[in-house]
Amino acid sequence: MIQKPSRLDFRDKVAVITGAGSGIGRALARSLAARGCHLALADIHAENLTATAANLGATGIRCSTHVLDVAARDQVAAFPAAVLAAHPAVDLLFNNAGVAVGGHFIETPEADYDWLFEINFHGVVRMTRAFLPRLLERPDAHIVNTASIFGIIAPAGQTHYSASKFAVRGFSDALRHELDGTSVGVTAVCPGGIATAIAESARFAPTISSDVIAKQLARSRQLLRKPPEQAAEAIVEGVARRRPRILIGTDARLAYWTERLLPTRYGALLKRFGM
């Protein structure tokens, strides 16, 4: 059984962050850099990565950027070597990349369902598989997987997203139990409504009209309000405290307790709130 300090110290560690080009990923990069953590930033969009790296300011840390599609097996398998060419080791893995699909199950093309799962779940598993041997070599390492409030509750219209995020949460919990006693900890993050661009970049079923999409996006903007910078600070502080699960926002905490108290009956309550 490896004994670790009560708090995880980020200074001079190396963190890999996927989805680092925007939203929570970009905010995580800035928060970790401010704590003296070196960064390997990954995103599918090169221009967004450049903007994130420029946004770090004069922090004095090493920062490498890597264009990466977490849905591509070959790219993920080759990624650790690329990171280790720029950094001496890897201590932290933030599996943050994620996408959304709009529409009910019967409306959603199979290709869109598969696309979402390849990124939201299989991307997490592939990245973990690729980096876990390196993490186990470190004296104090951590894996942080971004699930969601919809990995706790499952509203109508979220069959694809909820299924992927429930899977991330289950994978994280089981992996944490498997790694108990090693140098690697595991945290599942369940954010509520964070003001990111995930809704705007979502795919929508072809049968959904533009008017309905516009209404859904307007509703999303009402729900996605918490600044990503606040979410990132909560994540980093929670990881520092080695918390196994981090709920971000009052909505996430309410969802957690609603599911605990009404595990099969909360659907009617969600409808009252327009979900």
Buried (B, 14 or more C-beta within 10 A) or exposed (E): EEEEEEEBEBEEBBBBBBBBBBBBBBBBBBBBBBBBBBBBBBBBBEEBBBBBBEEBEEBEBBBBBBBBBBBBEEBBEEBBEBBBEBBEBBBBBBBBBBBBBBBBEEBBBEEBBEBBBBBBBBBBBBBBEBBBEBBEEBEBBBBBBBBBBBBBBBBEBBBBBBBBBBBBBBBBBEBBEEBEEEBBBBBBBBBBBBBBEBBEEBBBBEEBEEEBBEEBBEEBEEBBEBEBBBBBBBBBEBBBEBBEBBBBBEBBBBBBEBBEEEEEEBEEEBEEEEB
